[in-house]
Amino acid sequence: MEEYAEVVRHLEGAEGLAAYELNISCPNVACGGIQFGSNAQMAAEVVAAARKVSRRPLWVKLSPNVADIGAIAKAAEQAGGDALTVANTYPAMSVDFRSRRSRIGNPTGGLSGRAIKPITLRLVYEASRAGGIPVIGLGGIDTAEDVLEYFVVGASAVQVGTANFADPNSCVRIIADLEKLCTSENIHRIRDLRGTFNAESH
Ligand SMILES: Cc1cc2nc3c(=O)[nH]c(=O)nc-3n(C[C@H](O)[C@H](O)[C@H](O)COP(=O)(O)O)c2cc1C
């Protein structure tokens, strides 16, 4: 808990930062290793601790591994968060049955990329309906269509992670495609799409 505030305190004197993003998908060692982001009370405490020492906007990056992301979203907002980043990776495994070993460095690791997009879309939908602060969508975005899908379910902005590993030029490509797609779809302002999801079945 103290380390979050300590880091922010150090960075307050630094130039060129637009905001802080608190990754709360992190084990609280003082609390048996349970993630800050898995519990509304703990999420609120860590956000409040950082809020006290921060003059810059505070984004809170939520863990997707929770039963009710709306409750965590509300707690982070009430504790002073200015925006939510939704979300981090999903604990997973990749196993080689021949060697009986993990294909990655550790027995388990975070699953990211295209496979997680439908799951994280749902979390962005729920987190954005739970409160009033902007939600930044993050999970499996690789195309301009992916970006617009996130906006429709409630995102105000997006981030791109894994796609950059496959192609470091991903963001440049996605932004260029986004402009073309919006033009061809007659979308004048991308923010007009935000939260326009129609829940009626078709
Ligand atoms: C190699 C790798 C390292 C990551 N390290 C961090 C990290 O240090 N802190 C964090 O909050 N998220 C970290 N993430 C999670 C990403 O920021 C992002 O939340 C997640 O991968 C989902 O987005 P994506 O599907 O676009 O990659 C990491 C992801 C990858 C693939």
The ligand as an ORCA input file, in Angstrom:
! r2SCAN-3c Opt
* xyz 0 1
  C       4.482     -9.241    -22.036
  C       3.419     -8.479    -21.274
  C       3.775     -7.775    -20.139
  C       2.829     -7.055    -19.395
  N       3.202     -6.350    -18.272
  C       2.281     -5.621    -17.602
  C       2.655     -4.824    -16.469
  O       3.816     -4.787    -16.066
  N       1.698     -4.105    -15.828
  C       0.393     -4.123    -16.260
  O      -0.451     -3.445    -15.657
  N       0.011     -4.863    -17.331
  C       0.917     -5.594    -18.007
  N       0.530     -6.343    -19.092
  C      -0.899     -6.377    -19.477
  C      -1.207     -5.439    -20.628
  O      -0.877     -4.092    -20.290
  C      -2.699     -5.515    -20.994
  O      -3.489     -5.140    -19.874
  C      -3.114     -6.910    -21.427
  O      -2.082     -7.572    -22.120
  C      -4.381     -6.895    -22.299
  O      -4.216     -6.139    -23.472
  P      -3.738     -6.784    -24.891
  O      -4.657     -7.965    -25.154
  O      -3.876     -5.671    -25.879
  O      -2.324     -7.219    -24.689
  C       1.470     -7.071    -19.831
  C       1.113     -7.801    -21.000
  C       2.070     -8.506    -21.710
  C       1.636     -9.288    -22.942
*
